[in-house]
Amino acid sequence: MKTSDIALAIFVAFFSVLISYWLGNLILGDPSEEYVKIDYAEEISSSIVQPSKEVFNPYSINPTVETKTGDCPPGEEWDDEAFRCVEKEIEYCEDNEKDENGNCPKKDETDKTKNPENPDNPEN
């Protein structure tokens, strides 16, 4: 190899190193100029802090209670005590027993009007 070829190879290598260094600093930045804020963990104490009254109060929503979203299938109705759909109780009554809205009276109301000795004959 001639000395001119060796000098050209050294020049190309040196020029490549300079361009790589410049591009590296341009893309990545200089690590000595960046500052990092370090958060330290707080010491665990044995004292108990009461939770906020705004979040934990008697009127807040209880996330552990099952909630109903959507409708029950046909023939079922929502039971607030059981928190599920239950089979709908169908009440039958005569037309003369219906109230002004066309609804059948509740069982408790009809039982009070019946004679306990003879349930077929209403007591007047």
C-alpha positions as CSV (number, residue, x, y, z in Angstrom):
1,M,0.0,0.0,0.0
2,K,1.3,3.4,-0.8
3,T,1.6,6.2,1.8
4,S,-1.1,8.2,-0.1
5,D,-3.6,5.3,0.3
6,I,-2.8,5.0,4.1
7,A,-3.2,8.8,4.5
8,L,-6.6,8.7,2.7
9,A,-7.8,5.8,4.9
10,I,-6.8,7.6,8.1
11,F,-8.5,10.8,6.8
12,V,-11.7,8.9,6.0
13,A,-11.7,7.2,9.4
14,F,-11.1,10.4,11.3
15,F,-13.8,12.2,9.3
16,S,-16.3,9.3,9.9
17,V,-15.6,9.5,13.7
18,L,-16.3,13.2,13.7
19,I,-19.5,12.9,11.8
20,S,-20.7,10.0,14.0
21,Y,-19.9,12.0,17.2
22,W,-21.8,15.0,15.9
23,L,-24.9,13.0,14.8
24,G,-24.9,11.1,18.1
25,N,-24.9,14.4,20.1
26,L,-27.6,15.8,17.8
27,I,-29.9,12.8,18.2
28,L,-29.2,11.7,21.8
29,G,-28.1,14.9,23.3
30,D,-25.2,15.5,25.8
31,P,-25.8,13.3,28.9
32,S,-23.9,15.8,31.1
33,E,-26.5,18.5,30.4
34,E,-29.6,16.5,31.5
35,Y,-30.7,16.5,35.1
36,V,-32.8,13.8,36.7
37,K,-35.0,14.4,39.7
38,I,-34.9,11.5,42.1
39,D,-37.9,10.8,44.3
40,Y,-37.2,9.2,47.6
41,A,-39.6,6.8,49.3
42,E,-41.2,8.0,52.4
43,E,-40.7,6.2,55.6
44,I,-43.5,3.9,56.6
45,S,-45.1,4.9,59.9
46,S,-47.3,3.0,62.3
47,S,-49.9,5.7,62.6
48,I,-53.2,5.3,60.8
49,V,-54.7,8.3,59.0
50,Q,-58.5,8.4,58.7
51,P,-59.8,8.4,55.1
52,S,-61.4,11.5,53.6
53,K,-65.0,12.2,54.6
54,E,-65.7,13.4,51.1
55,V,-65.1,10.0,49.7
56,F,-66.0,7.7,52.5
57,N,-69.4,8.7,53.9
58,P,-72.7,7.0,54.5
59,Y,-74.1,8.4,51.2
60,S,-71.3,7.3,48.9
61,I,-71.7,4.5,46.4
62,N,-70.7,1.0,47.7
63,P,-68.6,-0.7,44.9
64,T,-69.1,-4.1,46.5
65,V,-72.9,-4.1,45.9
66,E,-74.0,-5.9,42.8
67,T,-75.8,-3.5,40.4
68,K,-78.3,-4.2,37.7
69,T,-77.7,-3.0,34.2
70,G,-80.1,-3.8,31.5
71,D,-83.5,-5.5,31.5
72,C,-84.7,-8.8,32.9
73,P,-85.8,-11.4,30.4
74,P,-89.5,-11.6,29.6
75,G,-91.5,-13.1,32.4
76,E,-89.1,-12.0,35.1
77,E,-88.8,-8.9,37.2
78,W,-86.0,-7.3,39.2
79,D,-85.9,-8.2,43.0
80,D,-84.2,-5.4,44.9
81,E,-83.7,-7.6,48.0
82,A,-82.1,-10.5,46.1
83,F,-80.3,-8.3,43.5
84,R,-81.3,-10.5,40.6
85,C,-84.1,-11.2,38.2
86,V,-86.8,-13.5,39.6
87,E,-89.9,-15.1,38.1
88,K,-92.7,-12.6,37.9
89,E,-95.7,-13.5,40.2
90,I,-98.9,-13.2,38.1
91,E,-101.9,-12.1,40.1
92,Y,-105.4,-13.0,38.9
93,C,-108.5,-11.2,40.1
94,E,-112.1,-10.6,39.0
95,D,-113.0,-7.4,37.1
96,N,-115.0,-6.2,40.1
97,E,-112.0,-6.6,42.4
98,K,-109.8,-4.3,40.4
99,D,-109.1,-0.7,41.6
100,E,-109.7,2.5,39.7
101,N,-106.4,2.1,37.8
102,G,-107.3,-1.5,36.7
103,N,-104.8,-3.1,39.0
104,C,-105.5,-6.2,41.1
105,P,-105.3,-5.4,44.9
106,K,-102.4,-6.9,46.8
107,K,-103.0,-10.2,48.6
108,D,-102.8,-8.7,52.0
109,E,-105.8,-6.4,51.1
110,T,-107.9,-9.2,49.8
111,D,-107.2,-11.4,52.7
112,K,-108.4,-8.7,55.2
113,T,-111.8,-8.6,53.4
114,K,-112.4,-12.3,53.5
115,N,-114.1,-14.1,56.3
116,P,-111.4,-16.3,58.0
117,E,-114.0,-19.0,58.8
118,N,-115.4,-19.2,55.3
119,P,-113.0,-17.7,52.6
120,D,-115.6,-18.0,49.8
121,N,-118.1,-15.6,51.4
122,P,-116.8,-12.0,52.0
123,E,-117.7,-10.4,55.2
124,N,-119.8,-7.2,55.0
